Amino acid sequence: MTAIDVRPGPETGSAVTAALRTLSANITEFGDRFPGDTTTRDRYTLRPAAGDLPEGSNVGWTTAFWPGMYWLAYDLTGDRTYRDAAAAFLPGYAERIAQRIDVETHDLGFLYTLSCVAAYKRTGDKDARDAAIAAADHLLRRVLPSAGIIQAWGDLTDSRQRGRTIIDSLMNTPLLFWAGKVTGDPKYAAAARRHTAQLRDNILRDDDTTFHTFYWDQETGRPLRGETEQGSADDSCWARGQAWGIYGFTLNHRHTGDPTLLAAAVRCADYFLAHLPADSVAYWDLVYGDGDGQERDSSAAAIAVNGLLALADAGAPRADRYRAAALRILRSLIDGYTDESSNALLLHGVYDKPKSVGVDEGTLWGDYFYLEALTRVTQPNWKDHW
């Protein structure tokens, strides 16, 4: 394949236009309420009620991908309609962290980077800044001192969850690095560095695959075992987790300059690319290939596109190869995984195949990372929020 074959082409611009049409329609359809994590039969509906909270409320780990897409649309167009749509969600994020509404999760990084940090970077909104710092402070409470890892899920007294982290957490540490920069307090970066080093040394296996989740002893901090929650098996390679590894290790390298983290990202990338099917869009677990009768995970592909582009920009060896692969995957997503009859941007994703949740559907994170990828390739000087 020649260099000309992998340059962004007219279809990329057409894909942006189609995505913006869908986002504009979603502003009208959903207003300041949130859809569910995934589509149902390719359509988003309001997020289910949770306890005393009505439909469409700001609960769960995925909500910030929604205003995150509006911030991307604002970056792409300069249209204040998208900026205003994104900003309308900010009071809810401030309330969520102040009132401790569903915040016992490491995904505070996703939740507050793509909503409040993005708002502060684009508009200087001080309330958004304060909410994001409060979220970073709450995230620090989840550090297990003996191991230096950030607990992934659940109440800190939950014995089943204590000492567990997951590979997605590599995308949550940028909130800590950002908080350290804006406050001048080194505690945030110190926690993020130690956590990331633990994942580098334990969640990344010798064969360059990744565990989804890993446990440390609560008392001694000793590494214990890796498992999966959403992959095919404990020793298989969950595709979305491997994609988080590409992007997450690259972002943490950006914040630290640690060359071992760039090397970790390269290892994740090389394995991911070596286990893609003919159309370059990964099956939900990399153990599967063409002919196995399994579903693709377009969201893993979209995450990987951003990771590969960021890896190339970071000066990794074989940068041209990673950039070309990213554009190949993105082109395949545009051509085969979108449909404007849906209110999702990207179809044929998988949330949790073992539990039969969101299988062959659109996903909020898949949509976000697809639009982030389109933003990267059509706006060469664009700066992401991570």
N, C-alpha and C positions, 0 to 999 in steps of 0.2 A: 504494500500500500504506500503510495507516494504522499509527500507532505500535503500536496494540493487536495488529496482525497479526504483529509481529516480536518481541514479548515472549517470553521463555522460558515454555513452557507445561508441562502435565502430562507430555507426551512426553519432555521433557528429564529429568525425574526418573525416568521409566521406563527411559530409556536408561542412566542412572547405575546403576540397580538391575541391569539386564542386564549391564552391563560388570563390575560387582562379582562377579556370579555366575561369569562367565568367569574373572576373575582368581583367585577362590578355587579353582576347579577346576584352574587352571594351577599354583597352589602345590602341589597334590597331585600333579599329573602331572610337573612338572619339578623340584621341590625347589630345590636350589641350583645347578642346571645351566641353561644357556642354550639357547634355541631358535635356529634359523637366522635369517638376515636377513629372510626372507620365508616365507610359507606355500608348500606344494606342494599343489595342488588344495584350497586353502582350509584346510589344517591345518598348524600348526607341528610340526616334528619337531626332534630334538636337533641342535644346531649340529655340522657335520661335524668330524671329527678334523682337527687341523692339526699336521703334523710329529710330534713326540713327544707332543703334547697329545691327550687323548682327546676323544670326543664331548662336547659340552656345555660346552667350556672357554671361558674369558674371552678370546677373540681376536676381532679385527675391530672396526669402528668403531661398531657398533650396539648393543653389549651393554647399555649403561647405560639404554637406553630400557626395558628389562625391570624392573630394580629401581626405575627412575623411576616406572613405573606403580604399583608398590606404595606408594611414598611418596605419590603422589597419592591412592591409596585410603585410606591412613592419614589424610591431611588431610580427606578426605570423610567418614570414619566415626569416627575416633578409635579404631578397632579395632586393638589391639596385634598381632593376627595379621598384618596387613599390614606394620606396622612391623618385626616380627621377620623376616618374609620378606625385606624390603628389606635389613635390617641383616646378614642372613646372607651377603650378597655382598661386604660391605666388606673382609674380609681378602683376598679375591681381588684387589680393586683396589689395595690396599696392596702386595701381592706383585707385581702386574703392573708398577707403576711402579718398584718397588725392583729388580726383576730385569730390567727393560727388555724385557718380553715384548710384542712387537707395539705399540710406542709411537712408531714413526717416522711420525707423522701429526699434522696439525693438529687432528684430531678428538679429541684429548685434552680439548678443551673439552666436547664432548658427553659423553665417557666419564666425566669427573670432576665435572662440574657436577651431573648428574642422579643420580649415585651418592653421591659423598663430600661435595660441597658441600651437597646436600640433607640428608644425614644430619647434618652439623654444624649446619645451621640449625635442624633439627627436634629434635635430641637433645643437641647440644653435644659430640659424639664427637670427642675430640682426635686419635685415630688417623686418623679420616676427614679432619679438617682438615689434618693433616700430609701425608697422601697427596695431597690436592688441591693443596697448595702445591708439593709435589715435581713434580706434573704440570704446574703453571704454569711452574715453573723449566725443565722439559724443553721446554715449548712455546716459551719464549724462545729456546732454541737453534736454532729453526727460522726465526728472523728473518734475512732477506737484508739485510745492512746497507746496501748501495748503494741499494736501493729501499724498504727499510722494510716489506716485505711478509713475511707468514708463509708459508713454503713449505707447500703443501697435502699432498703425498704423498711417500713414499719417502725413501730415504737421501739425506742432504744432498750426497753426492758424485755422485748420479745426474744426468747432464747432461740427460736428457730431462725431469726433474722440476724441476731447479733454476730458480728464477725464476718458478715457476707458483703461482698461488693460485686458489681457486674461491669462488664466491659463498656456499657453505655456511659459509665461515670467519667470516662475520658472527655466526654463532651460537656460535662458539668463543671469541671475544674476551671474553665475560662472565666466563669463568674468570680471565682476567688482571685485569680490573677488581676482581673479588672478592678475588684474592690481594693486590692493592695495598691494599685496605681493611683486610684482617685483619693484614697485616704492616707497613703504614705505609711501604712502599718504593714510590717513584714510578715505578720502572722498568717495572713491569707495565702501568700505565695508559698510559705514554708509548708503549710498543710497540703497544698496542691502538689508541690514537688514530691513530698514523701509518698503521698497516695499514688501518684503516677509511677514512681519508681517501683512500688510494690506490684503494680499491674504489669509493668515491663518485665519484672523478674519472675512472675508467677502465673499471670493469666495468659501470657504468650508462651506457647509450648515450643519444645525443641524443633518440631517439624514445621514451625511457622504458622500453625493454626492457633486458634484462640479458644479458651473456655468462655462460655457465656457468663458464668458466675463462679466465684471462688471464695473459700472460707479460710479465716484465720482463727486461731485459738483466742478466746476472749481474754484470758488471763495472761498468757505468755506472749501472745502475738505471733506464735509459730504458724507458718503456712500449713494448711491441712489438706484441702482437696478441691478439685474443680468439678463442677456439675453443669447441667443445662436446665433451663426452664422452658425454653422455646425452640431449642434445636432438636434434631432427630435423636441424638444420643449424647451421653456425657462426653464421649470421645470423638464425636463428629465435629463439624465446623459449621455452625449456624451462620448463614450468609450475612445477615444484618450485623451480627457481632463482629465479623471480620471487617465489614465496611466501617463500623465504628472505630475499629482499630486503626485502619488507614487514616481516617480523618482525625481521630482523637489524638493519636500519638503525634501526628503532624502539627496539630494546634498546640499541644503542650511543648513541642520542640520550639515553636515560634515564641512562646512565652519564656522559655528557659534558656534556649541556645544549647541544650544538652544534646550532643551528637548521638548518644545512645538511643534517644527517643526517635530521632530521624531514622536511624537504622531499624528500629522496631517497626516504624511505619512502612519502610521499604519491604521488610519481610512479610508484613500483612498484605501489602499490595501485590507482591510477586505471587504469593499463593492464590490470592483472589483471582488474579488475571489468568493464572494457569488452570483454573477450574471453572471457566465460563463456558456456557453452551454456544451453539453456532450463532445465535443472534446477540450474544454478549450480555444478556440480561440474566442474572444469576437465578438459579432455583433457590427455594427458601433455605435449603441446607446445601452446602457445597459438596456433600457426599453424593448428591444426585446429579444426573446429567440427562441429555436428550434420550428419550425412549424409556425413562423410568416412571412416567405417568404422574409426575409431581408438579406442583404449582411453582411459577416464578415468584420472586419477590422484587417487584419493581422498586420498592422503597430502598432495598439494599443497594440496588443499582444506582439510584439517585444519590444516596449518601456517598457511594464510592466515587462517583463522578467528581463531586466536590473535593473529596479527599485526594484523589489523584491529581486534580488541578492544583490544589494547595501544595501537594508534595512536589510537583514539578516547579512551582514558584519558589519553594524553599531551597532549591538548588540540589535536589537529590540526584545521585547518579542516574543516568538514563532518563533525564527529565523529559526529553522529547517523546520517549516511548510512553511514559505515563500520560502526557498530554494527549497524544494520539489515541490511546486507549480510552481516555475519558470522553473524548469527542465521539468515538465510535459507539460507546455505550449510550451517550446522550442521543445520538442520531437514532439509535434503535428504539429508545423510549419515545421519542417524538413520532416515529413512524408506526409503531405497533402497540403503544400502551396508553394512548390518549383518545378521547372521544368527547366532542363538545356536547353531546346529548346528556352527559353526566355533569353534576355540579362539583365533581372532583377534578383536579388537574391531571392526575396520573392514576391509571387503573391497574389491576392485576398485581396488587400487593398482598402480603401476608403479615398479619399481626402475630398470631400464636397458633400455628398449625396443630401442635399436640393437643391443645385444648379446644380446637375447632372455633377459634375466635378470629373474625376478620380475614377469612381465607378467600383469596381471589377477589379482593375489594380494593377500593381506594383507601388511603390512610392519610391522616393529617400531616404526619412527618414526611411521608413520601411526596405529598404535594409541595410542602415547604422546600425540601431539598431539591426537588425538580426545578422549582422556580429560582432557587438560589443558583443552581447550575446554569440556568438560562441567563441569569443576571451576570454571572461570572464571564460567560463567553461573549455576551453582547456589550458589556461595559468593562473594557480591559483595565481601567483604572479604579474600578469599584473596590471599596474596602468593606469587608464583611463585619459582622457584629461580634465575632468570637474573639 
